[in-house]
Amino acid sequence: MCNDYRLLVDLASIVEDFDNLSIKITMPEGAPNVPAREDIRITDMAPIVRAVDGVRGSAELVNRRWSWPSPKGKPVYNFRSEGRRFESHRCLILADGFYEFTDPSEPRQKRLDKWLFTMADHSWFCIAGIWRESLIGEAFSMLTMDAGPDVAPYHHRQIIPLTRDQWADWLDPSVPAAHTLRWLPQGSLPVTQVHGTSPAQGALFL
């Protein structure tokens, strides 16, 4: 399950791309710090986009923590989408790649193999997410579903990357979640091996 993703895109490009899709971005807390990062990990602060007052085409860009604590204290960083309607608190998580981990390909290697998935048609994309209030403040989690054809060889579950024509629909709670949360066609998420590494421990996905 995804516990590490990447964002190397500058803030100006993010705002421009949303504007080209007729999604007006505001920054109510000021321009967030969005440094280029090869690895964004659980509990890190990262940028998300969420709707403003339910107005389609109007959204705000804020920095929030990835994961909120479960009742037992473990971070909830992935959240199952099946059977849920998500009629509020939807968000878009900005990324240009996400990672999955598999058992080492070399028998003597202690670290897991690390794989980077990107979007074939665009240099960066958004991941379907939700945000909520918690004891530590507002935080977000990535939605998941059974793995589609590109991710299934690496994991039985996957997060949900969205194409650009899906962004406005996901931010609009009047659009049913099932209309947006679906697999991309095979070949949409090219993958490359990065290196062997160790995954995060002690986290929780729901």
Buried (B, 14 or more C-beta within 10 A) or exposed (E): BBBBBBBBBEBEEBBEBBEEEEBBBEBEEEEBEBEEEEEBBBBBEBBBBBBBEEEBBBBBBBBBBBBBBBEEEBBBBBBEBEEEEBEEBBBBBBBBBBBBBBEEEEEEEEEBBBBBBBBEEEEBBBBBBBBBEBEEEBBBBBBBBEBBEBBBEBBEBBBBBBBBEBBBBBBBBEBEBEEBBEBBEEEBBEBEEBEBEEBBEEBBBE
